[in-house]
Structure formats: structure tokens, C-alpha cells
Amino acid sequence: MGIVLIDQKVWEQMLETFSELTGKVRRLTERDTGIKTWLDNEDVCRMLNISKRTLQSYRDSGKLAFSQINHKIYYKPEDVEVFLQKCSSKNLKT
């Protein structure tokens, strides 16, 4: 392990740049359509009272819309609400 010495001004510039970058990322993720407003698998399973496997089945069959970023899956709350209403109306008809 080595020790690196840098000038204080350089260090302060790095901190300022990092702070600006952090702020930009925060603003991007806090938009109305940002990830912060989306639900993950665990949230949806809890809302629908279903298992992860059942949720995957809904995704595979196209019954529930989703978006995938890298290996993480997200759902819009309004899509889950529409799906829930469709399921409820089917249960009432039978």
C-alpha cells in the first residue's frame, strides 16, 4: 500500500467536482419519473401478496410491465395499480 500526497488546492478541487457530480446524480434520480418513484420486486410482491416466482411469471407472460436497469427490475406504481385493478375485476366477475 502506498501513500499519495497531493496539493491542498487539488484536493479541494477534487472535492468540489465530486460534490457537483453527486448533486447532478441526485437531481436526475429525484425527477418525477426517476428511479426513486419506482417499485422493486420486493415492493410489488408485498403489495400484491405474491411470491417472487409468481411475479416473474407475470413479467414473462407480459401481464405486468417493467423496466430493467442492469440486473435490477423496476415497476411504475401506476402499472402495478392497473394490474391490481384488472385482477380485482376478474375476481369479481367469477
Biopython code that builds the backbone (N, CA, C, O; Angstrom):
import numpy as np
from Bio.PDB.StructureBuilder import StructureBuilder

atoms = [
    (1, "MET", "N", (0.845, -1.168, 0.000)),
    (1, "MET", "CA", (0.000, 0.000, 0.000)),
    (1, "MET", "C", (0.890, 1.231, 0.000)),
    (1, "MET", "O", (1.872, 1.309, 0.738)),
    (2, "GLY", "N", (0.527, 2.192, -0.844)),
    (2, "GLY", "CA", (1.348, 3.387, -0.941)),
    (2, "GLY", "C", (0.606, 4.615, -0.471)),
    (2, "GLY", "O", (-0.618, 4.613, -0.339)),
    (3, "ILE", "N", (1.352, 5.643, -0.225)),
    (3, "ILE", "CA", (0.787, 6.920, 0.204)),
    (3, "ILE", "C", (0.998, 7.916, -0.914)),
    (3, "ILE", "O", (2.095, 8.032, -1.462)),
    (4, "VAL", "N", (-0.074, 8.643, -1.253)),
    (4, "VAL", "CA", (-0.004, 9.643, -2.309)),
    (4, "VAL", "C", (-0.259, 11.001, -1.694)),
    (4, "VAL", "O", (-1.247, 11.195, -0.986)),
    (5, "LEU", "N", (0.613, 11.922, -1.958)),
    (5, "LEU", "CA", (0.453, 13.287, -1.464)),
    (5, "LEU", "C", (0.013, 14.178, -2.615)),
    (5, "LEU", "O", (0.580, 14.132, -3.706)),
    (6, "ILE", "N", (-1.016, 14.998, -2.352)),
    (6, "ILE", "CA", (-1.446, 15.951, -3.362)),
    (6, "ILE", "C", (-1.592, 17.316, -2.718)),
    (6, "ILE", "O", (-1.768, 17.441, -1.506)),
    (7, "ASP", "N", (-1.515, 18.314, -3.543)),
    (7, "ASP", "CA", (-1.627, 19.695, -3.092)),
    (7, "ASP", "C", (-3.030, 19.951, -2.543)),
    (7, "ASP", "O", (-3.999, 19.379, -3.042)),
    (8, "GLN", "N", (-3.148, 20.785, -1.543)),
    (8, "GLN", "CA", (-4.436, 21.067, -0.912)),
    (8, "GLN", "C", (-5.422, 21.652, -1.914)),
    (8, "GLN", "O", (-6.606, 21.318, -1.875)),
    (9, "LYS", "N", (-4.957, 22.517, -2.812)),
    (9, "LYS", "CA", (-5.837, 23.112, -3.816)),
    (9, "LYS", "C", (-6.400, 22.029, -4.742)),
    (9, "LYS", "O", (-7.579, 22.061, -5.093)),
    (10, "VAL", "N", (-5.574, 21.096, -5.125)),
    (10, "VAL", "CA", (-6.014, 19.995, -5.984)),
    (10, "VAL", "C", (-7.058, 19.162, -5.248)),
    (10, "VAL", "O", (-8.077, 18.778, -5.823)),
    (11, "TRP", "N", (-6.800, 18.886, -3.980)),
    (11, "TRP", "CA", (-7.743, 18.112, -3.164)),
    (11, "TRP", "C", (-9.094, 18.829, -3.079)),
    (11, "TRP", "O", (-10.141, 18.199, -3.233)),
    (12, "GLU", "N", (-9.073, 20.143, -2.834)),
    (12, "GLU", "CA", (-10.307, 20.913, -2.735)),
    (12, "GLU", "C", (-11.057, 20.931, -4.069)),
    (12, "GLU", "O", (-12.287, 20.873, -4.087)),
    (13, "GLN", "N", (-10.329, 21.010, -5.181)),
    (13, "GLN", "CA", (-10.960, 20.964, -6.493)),
    (13, "GLN", "C", (-11.607, 19.593, -6.730)),
    (13, "GLN", "O", (-12.698, 19.506, -7.293)),
    (14, "MET", "N", (-10.939, 18.545, -6.304)),
    (14, "MET", "CA", (-11.498, 17.197, -6.451)),
    (14, "MET", "C", (-12.777, 17.070, -5.626)),
    (14, "MET", "O", (-13.770, 16.524, -6.107)),
    (15, "LEU", "N", (-12.763, 17.564, -4.402)),
    (15, "LEU", "CA", (-13.953, 17.507, -3.549)),
    (15, "LEU", "C", (-15.115, 18.298, -4.155)),
    (15, "LEU", "O", (-16.262, 17.853, -4.125)),
    (16, "GLU", "N", (-14.805, 19.476, -4.704)),
    (16, "GLU", "CA", (-15.839, 20.302, -5.319)),
    (16, "GLU", "C", (-16.434, 19.600, -6.550)),
    (16, "GLU", "O", (-17.650, 19.597, -6.739)),
    (17, "THR", "N", (-15.585, 19.016, -7.369)),
    (17, "THR", "CA", (-16.046, 18.291, -8.551)),
    (17, "THR", "C", (-16.904, 17.102, -8.148)),
    (17, "THR", "O", (-17.944, 16.850, -8.755)),
    (18, "PHE", "N", (-16.479, 16.383, -7.140)),
    (18, "PHE", "CA", (-17.246, 15.245, -6.652)),
    (18, "PHE", "C", (-18.599, 15.693, -6.111)),
    (18, "PHE", "O", (-19.612, 15.033, -6.343)),
    (19, "SER", "N", (-18.619, 16.801, -5.399)),
    (19, "SER", "CA", (-19.854, 17.342, -4.850)),
    (19, "SER", "C", (-20.814, 17.744, -5.974)),
    (19, "SER", "O", (-22.015, 17.489, -5.881)),
    (20, "GLU", "N", (-20.299, 18.364, -7.022)),
    (20, "GLU", "CA", (-21.132, 18.746, -8.169)),
    (20, "GLU", "C", (-21.703, 17.508, -8.851)),
    (20, "GLU", "O", (-22.877, 17.485, -9.218)),
    (21, "LEU", "N", (-20.884, 16.491, -9.019)),
    (21, "LEU", "CA", (-21.327, 15.252, -9.644)),
    (21, "LEU", "C", (-22.413, 14.576, -8.811)),
    (21, "LEU", "O", (-23.410, 14.090, -9.346)),
    (22, "THR", "N", (-22.208, 14.553, -7.510)),
    (22, "THR", "CA", (-23.199, 13.970, -6.609)),
    (22, "THR", "C", (-24.521, 14.715, -6.721)),
    (22, "THR", "O", (-25.584, 14.094, -6.746)),
    (23, "GLY", "N", (-24.463, 16.024, -6.789)),
    (23, "GLY", "CA", (-25.681, 16.836, -6.931)),
    (23, "GLY", "C", (-26.403, 16.552, -8.233)),
    (23, "GLY", "O", (-27.630, 16.461, -8.254)),
    (24, "LYS", "N", (-25.659, 16.412, -9.320)),
    (24, "LYS", "CA", (-26.277, 16.114, -10.619)),
    (24, "LYS", "C", (-26.961, 14.750, -10.601)),
    (24, "LYS", "O", (-28.073, 14.607, -11.110)),
    (25, "VAL", "N", (-26.312, 13.761, -10.026)),
    (25, "VAL", "CA", (-26.907, 12.426, -9.932)),
    (25, "VAL", "C", (-28.162, 12.468, -9.077)),
    (25, "VAL", "O", (-29.171, 11.853, -9.424)),
    (26, "ARG", "N", (-28.111, 13.178, -7.973)),
    (26, "ARG", "CA", (-29.269, 13.295, -7.083)),
    (26, "ARG", "C", (-30.445, 13.942, -7.810)),
    (26, "ARG", "O", (-31.580, 13.482, -7.689)),
    (27, "ARG", "N", (-30.172, 15.019, -8.573)),
    (27, "ARG", "CA", (-31.251, 15.694, -9.309)),
    (27, "ARG", "C", (-31.850, 14.770, -10.360)),
    (27, "ARG", "O", (-33.064, 14.776, -10.569)),
    (28, "LEU", "N", (-31.024, 13.987, -11.017)),
    (28, "LEU", "CA", (-31.526, 13.057, -12.034)),
    (28, "LEU", "C", (-32.419, 11.984, -11.432)),
    (28, "LEU", "O", (-33.447, 11.635, -12.013)),
    (29, "THR", "N", (-32.042, 11.464, -10.285)),
    (29, "THR", "CA", (-32.816, 10.377, -9.680)),
    (29, "THR", "C", (-34.041, 10.868, -8.925)),
    (29, "THR", "O", (-34.898, 10.062, -8.562)),
    (30, "GLU", "N", (-34.145, 12.171, -8.679)),
    (30, "GLU", "CA", (-35.285, 12.696, -7.936)),
    (30, "GLU", "C", (-36.339, 13.335, -8.843)),
    (30, "GLU", "O", (-37.274, 13.960, -8.342)),
    (31, "ARG", "N", (-36.210, 13.193, -10.147)),
    (31, "ARG", "CA", (-37.238, 13.691, -11.053)),
    (31, "ARG", "C", (-38.518, 12.913, -10.810)),
    (31, "ARG", "O", (-38.500, 11.856, -10.179)),
    (32, "ASP", "N", (-39.626, 13.433, -11.308)),
    (32, "ASP", "CA", (-40.917, 12.753, -11.150)),
    (32, "ASP", "C", (-40.886, 11.343, -11.707)),
    (32, "ASP", "O", (-41.536, 10.448, -11.165)),
    (33, "THR", "N", (-40.140, 11.132, -12.782)),
    (33, "THR", "CA", (-40.071, 9.802, -13.379)),
    (33, "THR", "C", (-38.801, 9.077, -12.965)),
    (33, "THR", "O", (-38.418, 8.083, -13.581)),
    (34, "GLY", "N", (-38.157, 9.566, -11.938)),
    (34, "GLY", "CA", (-36.894, 8.976, -11.501)),
    (34, "GLY", "C", (-37.078, 7.636, -10.814)),
    (34, "GLY", "O", (-38.189, 7.250, -10.452)),
    (35, "ILE", "N", (-35.985, 6.949, -10.646)),
    (35, "ILE", "CA", (-35.979, 5.626, -10.030)),
    (35, "ILE", "C", (-36.588, 5.676, -8.632)),
    (35, "ILE", "O", (-37.204, 4.707, -8.186)),
    (36, "LYS", "N", (-36.419, 6.792, -7.944)),
    (36, "LYS", "CA", (-36.910, 6.895, -6.579)),
    (36, "LYS", "C", (-38.415, 6.630, -6.480)),
    (36, "LYS", "O", (-38.894, 6.141, -5.457)),
    (37, "THR", "N", (-39.162, 6.954, -7.546)),
    (37, "THR", "CA", (-40.607, 6.783, -7.522)),
    (37, "THR", "C", (-41.024, 5.395, -8.002)),
    (37, "THR", "O", (-42.210, 5.069, -7.946)),
    (38, "TRP", "N", (-40.109, 4.584, -8.461)),
    (38, "TRP", "CA", (-40.433, 3.264, -8.978)),
    (38, "TRP", "C", (-40.377, 2.230, -7.855)),
    (38, "TRP", "O", (-39.809, 2.478, -6.791)),
    (39, "LEU", "N", (-40.971, 1.080, -8.110)),
    (39, "LEU", "CA", (-41.005, -0.010, -7.134)),
    (39, "LEU", "C", (-40.072, -1.125, -7.575)),
    (39, "LEU", "O", (-39.867, -1.323, -8.773)),
    (40, "ASP", "N", (-39.504, -1.857, -6.625)),
    (40, "ASP", "CA", (-38.685, -3.010, -6.977)),
    (40, "ASP", "C", (-39.478, -4.288, -6.729)),
    (40, "ASP", "O", (-40.631, -4.231, -6.301)),
    (41, "ASN", "N", (-38.866, -5.436, -6.995)),
    (41, "ASN", "CA", (-39.546, -6.728, -6.855)),
    (41, "ASN", "C", (-40.156, -6.906, -5.466)),
    (41, "ASN", "O", (-41.303, -7.331, -5.330)),
    (42, "GLU", "N", (-39.386, -6.581, -4.456)),
    (42, "GLU", "CA", (-39.843, -6.775, -3.075)),
    (42, "GLU", "C", (-41.082, -5.936, -2.781)),
    (42, "GLU", "O", (-42.023, -6.412, -2.145)),
    (43, "ASP", "N", (-41.079, -4.686, -3.245)),
    (43, "ASP", "CA", (-42.230, -3.808, -3.039)),
    (43, "ASP", "C", (-43.483, -4.387, -3.689)),
    (43, "ASP", "O", (-44.550, -4.424, -3.076)),
    (44, "VAL", "N", (-43.344, -4.842, -4.947)),
    (44, "VAL", "CA", (-44.500, -5.347, -5.692)),
    (44, "VAL", "C", (-44.998, -6.658, -5.084)),
    (44, "VAL", "O", (-46.207, -6.862, -4.972)),
    (45, "CYS", "N", (-44.093, -7.543, -4.695)),
    (45, "CYS", "CA", (-44.503, -8.799, -4.057)),
    (45, "CYS", "C", (-45.309, -8.513, -2.796)),
    (45, "CYS", "O", (-46.313, -9.174, -2.530)),
    (46, "ARG", "N", (-44.869, -7.534, -2.026)),
    (46, "ARG", "CA", (-45.572, -7.172, -0.800)),
    (46, "ARG", "C", (-46.941, -6.581, -1.112)),
    (46, "ARG", "O", (-47.928, -6.910, -0.454)),
    (47, "MET", "N", (-47.001, -5.701, -2.125)),
    (47, "MET", "CA", (-48.259, -5.060, -2.488)),
    (47, "MET", "C", (-49.299, -6.072, -2.984)),
    (47, "MET", "O", (-50.478, -5.988, -2.642)),
    (48, "LEU", "N", (-48.838, -7.031, -3.799)),
    (48, "LEU", "CA", (-49.754, -7.994, -4.409)),
    (48, "LEU", "C", (-49.904, -9.263, -3.578)),
    (48, "LEU", "O", (-50.742, -10.115, -3.874)),
    (49, "ASN", "N", (-49.086, -9.380, -2.537)),
    (49, "ASN", "CA", (-49.089, -10.568, -1.678)),
    (49, "ASN", "C", (-48.827, -11.844, -2.502)),
    (49, "ASN", "O", (-49.574, -12.821, -2.436)),
    (50, "ILE", "N", (-47.740, -11.788, -3.274)),
    (50, "ILE", "CA", (-47.354, -12.911, -4.127)),
    (50, "ILE", "C", (-45.880, -13.229, -3.928)),
    (50, "ILE", "O", (-45.140, -12.453, -3.322)),
    (51, "SER", "N", (-45.462, -14.384, -4.446)),
    (51, "SER", "CA", (-44.054, -14.778, -4.346)),
    (51, "SER", "C", (-43.258, -14.155, -5.494)),
    (51, "SER", "O", (-43.831, -13.652, -6.461)),
    (52, "LYS", "N", (-41.940, -14.196, -5.372)),
    (52, "LYS", "CA", (-41.069, -13.687, -6.430)),
    (52, "LYS", "C", (-41.249, -14.483, -7.717)),
    (52, "LYS", "O", (-41.171, -13.928, -8.813)),
    (53, "ARG", "N", (-41.490, -15.780, -7.580)),
    (53, "ARG", "CA", (-41.683, -16.629, -8.755)),
    (53, "ARG", "C", (-42.972, -16.262, -9.491)),
    (53, "ARG", "O", (-42.994, -16.235, -10.721)),
    (54, "THR", "N", (-44.028, -15.982, -8.758)),
    (54, "THR", "CA", (-45.286, -15.560, -9.375)),
    (54, "THR", "C", (-45.103, -14.227, -10.090)),
    (54, "THR", "O", (-45.617, -14.030, -11.190)),
    (55, "LEU", "N", (-44.369, -13.317, -9.462)),
    (55, "LEU", "CA", (-44.089, -12.024, -10.075)),
    (55, "LEU", "C", (-43.311, -12.217, -11.375)),
    (55, "LEU", "O", (-43.588, -11.546, -12.370)),
    (56, "GLN", "N", (-42.349, -13.119, -11.369)),
    (56, "GLN", "CA", (-41.583, -13.399, -12.578)),
    (56, "GLN", "C", (-42.499, -13.958, -13.669)),
    (56, "GLN", "O", (-42.348, -13.625, -14.844)),
    (57, "SER", "N", (-43.431, -14.794, -13.281)),
    (57, "SER", "CA", (-44.393, -15.351, -14.229)),
    (57, "SER", "C", (-45.238, -14.243, -14.864)),
    (57, "SER", "O", (-45.501, -14.278, -16.066)),
    (58, "TYR", "N", (-45.662, -13.265, -14.069)),
    (58, "TYR", "CA", (-46.417, -12.129, -14.601)),
    (58, "TYR", "C", (-45.570, -11.331, -15.590)),
    (58, "TYR", "O", (-46.077, -10.880, -16.617)),
    (59, "ARG", "N", (-44.293, -11.156, -15.289)),
    (59, "ARG", "CA", (-43.396, -10.445, -16.207)),
    (59, "ARG", "C", (-43.222, -11.232, -17.493)),
    (59, "ARG", "O", (-43.333, -10.676, -18.585)),
    (60, "ASP", "N", (-42.946, -12.533, -17.366)),
    (60, "ASP", "CA", (-42.699, -13.382, -18.531)),
    (60, "ASP", "C", (-43.901, -13.443, -19.467)),
    (60, "ASP", "O", (-43.741, -13.497, -20.686)),
    (61, "SER", "N", (-45.103, -13.433, -18.896)),
    (61, "SER", "CA", (-46.315, -13.531, -19.709)),
    (61, "SER", "C", (-46.782, -12.169, -20.235)),
    (61, "SER", "O", (-47.736, -12.097, -21.009)),
    (62, "GLY", "N", (-46.114, -11.095, -19.819)),
    (62, "GLY", "CA", (-46.474, -9.758, -20.285)),
    (62, "GLY", "C", (-47.655, -9.151, -19.552)),
    (62, "GLY", "O", (-48.201, -8.139, -19.991)),
    (63, "LYS", "N", (-48.055, -9.746, -18.453)),
    (63, "LYS", "CA", (-49.198, -9.242, -17.689)),
    (63, "LYS", "C", (-48.852, -7.992, -16.896)),
    (63, "LYS", "O", (-49.730, -7.184, -16.592)),
    (64, "LEU", "N", (-47.578, -7.830, -16.559)),
    (64, "LEU", "CA", (-47.149, -6.692, -15.749)),
    (64, "LEU", "C", (-45.936, -6.037, -16.398)),
    (64, "LEU", "O", (-44.904, -6.676, -16.606)),
    (65, "ALA", "N", (-46.077, -4.761, -16.713)),
    (65, "ALA", "CA", (-44.988, -4.015, -17.353)),
    (65, "ALA", "C", (-43.859, -3.766, -16.365)),
    (65, "ALA", "O", (-44.096, -3.604, -15.168)),
    (66, "PHE", "N", (-42.629, -3.736, -16.869)),
    (66, "PHE", "CA", (-41.460, -3.491, -16.023)),
    (66, "PHE", "C", (-40.337, -2.899, -16.846)),
    (66, "PHE", "O", (-40.376, -2.929, -18.076)),
    (67, "SER", "N", (-39.350, -2.369, -16.178)),
    (67, "SER", "CA", (-38.123, -1.882, -16.807)),
    (67, "SER", "C", (-36.953, -2.511, -16.083)),
    (67, "SER", "O", (-37.001, -2.748, -14.876)),
    (68, "GLN", "N", (-35.897, -2.779, -16.841)),
    (68, "GLN", "CA", (-34.718, -3.394, -16.238)),
    (68, "GLN", "C", (-33.507, -2.508, -16.487)),
    (68, "GLN", "O", (-33.224, -2.120, -17.621)),
    (69, "ILE", "N", (-32.807, -2.198, -15.420)),
    (69, "ILE", "CA", (-31.567, -1.435, -15.497)),
    (69, "ILE", "C", (-30.487, -2.309, -14.908)),
    (69, "ILE", "O", (-30.524, -2.657, -13.728)),
    (70, "ASN", "N", (-29.519, -2.663, -15.746)),
    (70, "ASN", "CA", (-28.526, -3.676, -15.402)),
    (70, "ASN", "C", (-29.274, -4.949, -15.014)),
    (70, "ASN", "O", (-29.994, -5.498, -15.849)),
    (71, "HIS", "N", (-29.138, -5.426, -13.816)),
    (71, "HIS", "CA", (-29.824, -6.650, -13.402)),
    (71, "HIS", "C", (-30.973, -6.374, -12.446)),
    (71, "HIS", "O", (-31.545, -7.301, -11.873)),
    (72, "LYS", "N", (-31.312, -5.105, -12.272)),
    (72, "LYS", "CA", (-32.361, -4.716, -11.322)),
    (72, "LYS", "C", (-33.643, -4.390, -12.083)),
    (72, "LYS", "O", (-33.614, -3.712, -13.109)),
    (73, "ILE", "N", (-34.769, -4.885, -11.564)),
    (73, "ILE", "CA", (-36.059, -4.701, -12.221)),
    (73, "ILE", "C", (-36.890, -3.704, -11.434)),
    (73, "ILE", "O", (-36.951, -3.758, -10.205)),
    (74, "TYR", "N", (-37.539, -2.780, -12.168)),
    (74, "TYR", "CA", (-38.358, -1.741, -11.562)),
    (74, "TYR", "C", (-39.743, -1.726, -12.198)),
    (74, "TYR", "O", (-39.913, -2.103, -13.358)),
    (75, "TYR", "N", (-40.728, -1.285, -11.420)),
    (75, "TYR", "CA", (-42.113, -1.209, -11.870)),
    (75, "TYR", "C", (-42.645, 0.184, -11.572)),
    (75, "TYR", "O", (-42.357, 0.747, -10.516)),
    (76, "LYS", "N", (-43.421, 0.746, -12.499)),
    (76, "LYS", "CA", (-44.077, 2.018, -12.236)),
    (76, "LYS", "C", (-45.260, 1.749, -11.311)),
    (76, "LYS", "O", (-46.010, 0.798, -11.531)),
    (77, "PRO", "N", (-45.433, 2.561, -10.295)),
    (77, "PRO", "CA", (-46.566, 2.353, -9.378)),
    (77, "PRO", "C", (-47.907, 2.325, -10.100)),
    (77, "PRO", "O", (-48.790, 1.546, -9.740)),
    (78, "GLU", "N", (-48.068, 3.176, -11.126)),
    (78, "GLU", "CA", (-49.343, 3.207, -11.845)),
    (78, "GLU", "C", (-49.586, 1.910, -12.628)),
    (78, "GLU", "O", (-50.733, 1.489, -12.774)),
    (79, "ASP", "N", (-48.513, 1.268, -13.138)),
    (79, "ASP", "CA", (-48.662, -0.019, -13.833)),
    (79, "ASP", "C", (-49.105, -1.115, -12.862)),
    (79, "ASP", "O", (-49.940, -1.956, -13.196)),
    (80, "VAL", "N", (-48.541, -1.093, -11.670)),
    (80, "VAL", "CA", (-48.921, -2.078, -10.659)),
    (80, "VAL", "C", (-50.376, -1.859, -10.247)),
    (80, "VAL", "O", (-51.117, -2.821, -10.044)),
    (81, "GLU", "N", (-50.783, -0.603, -10.125)),
    (81, "GLU", "CA", (-52.164, -0.281, -9.753)),
    (81, "GLU", "C", (-53.143, -0.770, -10.823)),
    (81, "GLU", "O", (-54.181, -1.342, -10.492)),
    (82, "VAL", "N", (-52.822, -0.550, -12.101)),
    (82, "VAL", "CA", (-53.670, -1.028, -13.202)),
    (82, "VAL", "C", (-53.763, -2.546, -13.164)),
    (82, "VAL", "O", (-54.848, -3.107, -13.319)),
    (83, "PHE", "N", (-52.632, -3.212, -12.959)),
    (83, "PHE", "CA", (-52.622, -4.670, -12.877)),
    (83, "PHE", "C", (-53.491, -5.153, -11.721)),
    (83, "PHE", "O", (-54.246, -6.115, -11.862)),
    (84, "LEU", "N", (-53.382, -4.496, -10.605)),
    (84, "LEU", "CA", (-54.167, -4.857, -9.426)),
    (84, "LEU", "C", (-55.669, -4.685, -9.692)),
    (84, "LEU", "O", (-56.476, -5.518, -9.278)),
    (85, "GLN", "N", (-56.032, -3.614, -10.378)),
    (85, "GLN", "CA", (-57.443, -3.375, -10.714)),
    (85, "GLN", "C", (-57.969, -4.445, -11.669)),
    (85, "GLN", "O", (-59.097, -4.916, -11.526)),
    (86, "LYS", "N", (-57.133, -4.825, -12.653)),
    (86, "LYS", "CA", (-57.538, -5.876, -13.588)),
    (86, "LYS", "C", (-57.761, -7.196, -12.849)),
    (86, "LYS", "O", (-58.737, -7.901, -13.104)),
    (87, "CYS", "N", (-56.864, -7.517, -11.949)),
    (87, "CYS", "CA", (-57.001, -8.754, -11.174)),
    (87, "CYS", "C", (-58.247, -8.705, -10.304)),
    (87, "CYS", "O", (-58.958, -9.703, -10.188)),
    (88, "SER", "N", (-58.519, -7.573, -9.700)),
    (88, "SER", "CA", (-59.685, -7.426, -8.837)),
    (88, "SER", "C", (-60.975, -7.550, -9.637)),
    (88, "SER", "O", (-61.928, -8.177, -9.176)),
    (89, "SER", "N", (-61.019, -6.965, -10.820)),
    (89, "SER", "CA", (-62.234, -7.042, -11.631)),
    (89, "SER", "C", (-62.463, -8.460, -12.133)),
    (89, "SER", "O", (-63.614, -8.879, -12.256)),
    (90, "LYS", "N", (-61.414, -9.209, -12.426)),
    (90, "LYS", "CA", (-61.554, -10.615, -12.839)),
    (90, "LYS", "C", (-62.103, -11.457, -11.690)),
    (90, "LYS", "O", (-62.943, -12.330, -11.906)),
    (91, "ASN", "N", (-61.633, -11.201, -10.474)),
    (91, "ASN", "CA", (-62.101, -11.942, -9.303)),
    (91, "ASN", "C", (-63.569, -11.651, -9.010)),
    (91, "ASN", "O", (-64.305, -12.531, -8.563)),
    (92, "LEU", "N", (-63.992, -10.411, -9.265)),
    (92, "LEU", "CA", (-65.386, -10.052, -9.015)),
    (92, "LEU", "C", (-66.333, -10.693, -10.040)),
    (92, "LEU", "O", (-67.484, -10.992, -9.720)),
    (93, "LYS", "N", (-65.849, -10.903, -11.266)),
    (93, "LYS", "CA", (-66.669, -11.478, -12.325)),
    (93, "LYS", "C", (-66.904, -12.962, -12.137)),
    (93, "LYS", "O", (-67.920, -13.488, -12.592)),
    (94, "THR", "N", (-65.973, -13.653, -11.467)),
    (94, "THR", "CA", (-66.106, -15.117, -11.304)),
    (94, "THR", "C", (-66.948, -15.494, -10.132)),
    (94, "THR", "O", (-67.148, -16.680, -9.872)),
]
sb = StructureBuilder()
sb.init_structure("model")
sb.init_model(0)
sb.init_chain("A")
sb.init_seg("    ")
for serial, (resi, resn, name, xyz) in enumerate(atoms, 1):
    if name == "N":
        sb.init_residue(resn, " ", resi, " ")
    sb.init_atom(name, np.array(xyz, "f"), 0.0, 1.0, " ", f" {name:<3s}", serial, name[0])
structure = sb.get_structure()
